[in-house]
Amino acid sequence: DSTRQDSACSLQWTIQMRDKQITVISEKLNSHLALFNSVGKEVAAVKQVLGDVECLVGEKENVVSDLKCKVQRISVLEKDFVEKLSFLGDKITSYQLELRNRARIIYGLKEQLDAEKLQNNFHPQLEELKKSLLVKDEIIERLISDKQEMLKELHNMETALQKFQDIFSRLGHEEMKSSLPVCESQDCKRNSIPGSQVDLPNEDRMIPIIDETANANAECKPGIDTGSNQVQSPPSLKHYALPCSEPVAANIEKPECPPESEDIEMV
C-alpha cells in the first residue's frame, strides 16, 4: 500500500508539475499569441501606412507628371515667346528703318521744296546769270583759240629763228675757216684783214636777231589783236642773241618782214 501511495504521490506530483508546466506553456502561448496579435496589428498598421504611402507616392507621381507636363508646356511657351520676341524685335527694327527712310524722304522733299521756292524767287536772276555765263564762255573759247593760234605762230617764229641762227653760225665758221689760211699765207695782221678776228663773243657784239624779226613781224602784221588776246613771248627768247664774226655781220641784211611759216619750213 505504501508503494501505491508513493506512486500515487509521485504521480500527483508529476501531474502537478505537468500542470504547472502546462500553465507556464499556456501563459507563454497566450503571451506569444498576444505578441502575434500585436505583430499582426502592427503589420496591419504598417500595411495601412504602406498603402497610405503608396497613395501619397502615386499622388506625388501624378503631381510630378503634371509638373513635367507643365514644364514641357512652359518650355514650348518659352520658345514661342522667344520667337515672338525676335519677330517683334525684327518688326520694330523694320519700322524704325521705315521711319528713318520716311524721315529722310520728308527731309529731302522739304529741301526740294525750299530749293524750288528759291528757284521760283531767283528764276529771272538765274536766267540772266546763265546768259551772261554763256556769253563769257564763248568769249573765253574765242580767246583760247586766238591764244593757240598765236602760240603756233610763235613756235613757227622760234623754229625760223633757230634755222637762221644755224645758217649764220655755219656762215661764220666757213668765213673764219676761209680767212685763217689767207692770213697765214700773207703774214698780215689780225686787225688789217676783215673777217680774220676770232675773239670770243661779248655782250657788246651780240646781234639781237629775235627782237628785230619780232619788230618786223609786228610791222608786217598790224591786224593782230593786242587786247585780252595778247600773248607775251618767253623772256629767254627776247634777250637771246647770236654771236657772230665781222664778215657775217657784213653779209647779213636786215629783212624788212620775216617770212611766213611755210617759207621758213622750206628753208
C-alpha positions as CSV (number, residue, x, y, z in Angstrom):
1,D,0.0,0.0,0.0
2,S,2.8,2.3,0.8
3,T,4.2,1.8,-2.7
4,R,0.9,2.7,-4.1
5,Q,0.7,5.8,-2.1
6,D,4.2,6.7,-3.0
7,S,3.4,6.0,-6.6
8,A,0.2,7.9,-6.3
9,C,2.0,10.7,-4.6
10,S,4.7,10.7,-7.3
11,L,2.0,10.7,-9.9
12,Q,0.2,13.6,-8.3
13,W,3.5,15.4,-8.0
14,T,4.3,14.8,-11.6
15,I,0.8,15.8,-12.6
16,Q,1.1,18.9,-10.6
17,M,4.4,19.6,-12.2
18,R,3.0,18.9,-15.6
19,D,0.0,21.2,-14.8
20,K,2.4,23.9,-13.8
21,Q,4.4,23.4,-17.0
22,I,1.1,23.4,-18.9
23,T,0.1,26.6,-17.3
24,V,3.5,28.1,-17.9
25,I,3.3,26.9,-21.5
26,S,-0.2,28.2,-21.9
27,E,0.9,31.5,-20.4
28,K,3.7,31.6,-22.9
29,L,1.4,30.6,-25.7
30,N,-1.0,33.4,-24.6
31,S,1.9,35.8,-24.5
32,H,3.0,34.6,-27.9
33,L,-0.5,34.9,-29.2
34,A,-0.7,38.4,-27.8
35,L,2.6,39.1,-29.4
36,F,1.3,37.6,-32.6
37,N,-1.8,39.7,-32.3
38,S,0.2,42.8,-31.6
39,V,2.5,42.0,-34.5
40,G,-0.5,41.4,-36.7
41,K,-1.9,44.7,-35.6
42,E,1.4,46.3,-36.3
43,V,1.6,44.6,-39.7
44,A,-1.9,45.8,-40.5
45,A,-0.9,49.3,-39.4
46,V,2.3,49.1,-41.4
47,K,0.3,47.8,-44.3
48,Q,-2.1,50.7,-43.9
49,V,0.8,53.1,-43.6
50,L,2.3,51.5,-46.7
51,G,-1.0,51.9,-48.5
52,D,-1.1,55.5,-47.5
53,V,2.5,55.9,-48.6
54,E,1.7,54.3,-51.9
55,C,-1.2,56.6,-52.3
56,L,0.9,59.5,-51.5
57,V,3.6,58.3,-53.8
58,G,1.0,57.9,-56.5
59,E,-0.3,61.3,-55.9
60,K,3.3,62.7,-55.9
61,E,4.0,60.8,-59.1
62,N,0.9,62.3,-60.6
63,V,2.0,65.7,-59.3
64,V,5.5,65.1,-60.8
65,S,4.0,64.1,-64.1
66,D,1.8,67.1,-64.1
67,L,4.8,69.2,-63.3
68,K,6.7,67.6,-66.1
69,C,3.9,68.4,-68.5
70,K,3.7,71.9,-67.2
71,V,7.5,72.3,-67.6
72,Q,7.3,71.0,-71.2
73,R,4.4,73.4,-71.8
74,I,6.4,76.2,-70.3
75,S,9.5,75.3,-72.4
76,V,7.3,75.3,-75.5
77,L,5.7,78.6,-74.4
78,E,9.1,80.0,-73.8
79,K,10.3,79.0,-77.3
80,D,7.2,80.6,-78.7
81,F,7.7,83.7,-76.6
82,V,11.3,84.0,-77.7
83,E,10.3,83.6,-81.3
84,K,7.6,86.2,-80.9
85,L,10.0,88.5,-79.2
86,S,12.5,88.1,-82.0
87,F,9.8,88.6,-84.6
88,L,8.6,91.7,-82.7
89,G,12.2,93.0,-82.5
90,D,12.6,92.5,-86.2
91,K,9.3,94.3,-86.8
92,I,10.5,97.1,-84.6
93,T,13.8,97.4,-86.4
94,S,12.0,97.4,-89.8
95,Y,9.6,100.0,-88.5
96,Q,12.5,102.1,-87.3
97,L,14.2,101.8,-90.7
98,E,11.0,102.7,-92.4
99,L,10.5,105.7,-90.2
100,R,14.1,106.8,-90.8
101,N,13.7,106.4,-94.6
102,R,10.4,108.3,-94.4
103,A,12.1,111.0,-92.4
104,R,14.9,111.2,-95.0
105,I,12.3,111.3,-97.8
106,I,10.4,114.1,-95.9
107,Y,13.7,116.0,-95.3
108,G,14.6,115.6,-99.0
109,L,11.2,116.7,-100.1
110,K,11.5,119.7,-97.8
111,E,14.9,120.6,-99.2
112,Q,13.5,120.2,-102.8
113,L,10.5,122.4,-101.8
114,D,12.8,125.0,-100.4
115,A,15.1,124.8,-103.5
116,E,12.1,125.1,-105.8
117,K,10.9,128.1,-103.8
118,L,14.3,129.7,-104.1
119,Q,14.4,128.9,-107.8
120,N,11.0,130.4,-108.2
121,N,12.2,133.5,-106.3
122,F,15.5,133.8,-108.2
123,H,14.5,132.4,-111.5
124,P,14.9,135.6,-113.6
125,Q,18.2,136.3,-112.0
126,L,19.4,132.8,-112.7
127,E,18.4,133.1,-116.3
128,E,20.3,136.3,-116.6
129,L,23.4,134.7,-115.0
130,K,23.1,131.7,-117.3
131,K,23.0,134.0,-120.4
132,S,26.0,136.0,-119.1
133,L,27.9,132.8,-118.4
134,L,27.2,131.6,-121.9
135,V,28.5,134.8,-123.4
136,K,31.6,134.7,-121.2
137,D,32.2,131.1,-122.2
138,E,32.0,132.0,-125.8
139,I,34.4,134.9,-125.2
140,I,36.8,132.6,-123.3
141,E,36.7,130.0,-126.1
142,R,37.4,132.6,-128.7
143,L,40.3,133.9,-126.6
144,I,41.7,130.4,-126.1
145,S,41.5,129.8,-129.9
146,D,43.3,133.1,-130.6
147,K,45.9,132.3,-128.0
148,Q,46.5,128.8,-129.6
149,E,46.9,130.4,-133.0
150,M,49.4,133.0,-131.6
151,L,51.3,130.2,-129.8
152,K,51.5,128.3,-133.1
153,E,52.8,131.5,-134.8
154,L,55.3,132.0,-132.0
155,H,56.5,128.4,-132.3
156,N,57.0,128.9,-136.1
157,M,58.9,132.0,-135.5
158,E,61.1,130.2,-132.9
159,T,61.9,127.4,-135.4
160,A,62.6,130.0,-138.2
161,L,65.0,131.9,-135.9
162,Q,66.7,128.7,-134.9
163,K,67.2,127.9,-138.6
164,F,68.6,131.5,-139.1
165,Q,70.9,131.0,-136.2
166,D,72.2,127.7,-137.6
167,I,72.7,129.4,-141.0
168,F,74.5,132.3,-139.5
169,S,76.7,130.2,-137.3
170,R,77.6,128.0,-140.3
171,L,78.4,131.0,-142.5
172,G,80.6,132.5,-139.7
173,H,82.5,129.2,-139.3
174,E,83.0,129.0,-143.0
175,E,84.2,132.6,-143.2
176,M,86.6,132.1,-140.3
177,K,88.0,128.9,-141.9
178,S,88.5,130.6,-145.2
179,S,90.1,133.7,-143.7
180,L,92.6,131.8,-141.5
181,P,94.8,130.2,-144.3
182,V,94.8,133.5,-146.2
183,C,96.1,135.3,-143.2
184,E,98.8,132.8,-142.6
185,S,100.0,132.9,-146.2
186,Q,100.2,136.7,-146.5
187,D,101.7,137.2,-142.9
188,C,99.3,140.0,-142.2
189,K,98.0,141.4,-139.0
190,R,94.8,140.2,-137.5
191,N,93.1,143.7,-137.5
192,S,94.1,144.6,-141.1
193,I,92.1,141.9,-142.8
194,P,88.3,142.0,-142.2
195,G,86.8,138.7,-141.0
196,S,90.1,137.4,-139.5
197,Q,89.4,138.3,-135.9
198,V,88.2,135.2,-134.0
199,D,87.7,136.6,-130.5
200,L,85.2,135.2,-128.1
201,P,81.7,136.7,-128.4
202,N,80.9,139.5,-126.0
203,E,77.7,141.1,-125.0
204,D,78.5,144.3,-127.0
205,R,78.9,142.3,-130.2
206,M,75.7,140.2,-130.0
207,I,73.1,140.6,-132.7
208,P,69.6,140.8,-131.4
209,I,68.1,139.0,-134.3
210,I,64.9,137.9,-132.5
211,D,63.9,141.4,-131.4
212,E,64.5,142.7,-134.9
213,T,62.4,139.9,-136.5
214,A,59.7,140.4,-133.9
215,N,59.6,144.1,-134.6
216,A,59.5,143.4,-138.3
217,N,56.7,140.9,-137.8
218,A,54.8,143.4,-135.8
219,E,55.1,145.9,-138.6
220,C,54.1,143.4,-141.3
221,K,51.1,142.1,-139.3
222,P,49.3,145.0,-137.6
223,G,46.0,143.3,-137.7
224,I,46.7,141.1,-134.6
225,D,44.6,142.0,-131.6
226,T,46.6,143.3,-128.7
227,G,43.9,143.3,-126.0
228,S,43.0,140.3,-123.9
229,N,44.3,138.0,-126.6
230,Q,47.9,139.3,-126.4
231,V,50.5,136.5,-125.7
232,Q,53.9,137.5,-124.3
233,S,56.9,135.8,-125.7
234,P,59.1,134.0,-123.2
235,P,61.9,136.1,-121.7
236,S,64.5,133.6,-122.8
237,L,63.8,134.5,-126.5
238,K,63.7,138.2,-126.0
239,H,67.2,138.5,-124.6
240,Y,68.7,135.8,-126.7
241,A,71.3,136.9,-129.3
242,L,73.7,135.2,-131.6
243,P,77.5,135.6,-131.6
244,C,78.9,136.3,-135.0
245,S,82.1,137.4,-136.6
246,E,82.6,140.6,-138.7
247,P,82.1,139.0,-142.2
248,V,78.8,137.5,-141.0
249,A,77.7,140.9,-139.8
250,A,78.8,142.4,-143.1
251,N,76.9,139.9,-145.2
252,I,73.7,139.9,-143.3
253,E,71.0,142.2,-144.5
254,K,68.1,143.2,-142.2
255,P,64.9,141.7,-143.6
256,E,62.0,144.0,-143.9
257,C,59.5,141.4,-142.9
258,P,60.1,137.8,-141.6
259,P,59.0,135.0,-143.9
260,E,55.8,133.2,-143.2
261,S,55.8,129.8,-141.5
262,E,55.5,127.9,-144.8
263,D,58.6,129.7,-146.3
264,I,60.6,129.0,-143.1
265,E,59.9,125.3,-143.2
266,M,61.1,125.2,-146.8
267,V,64.4,126.8,-145.8
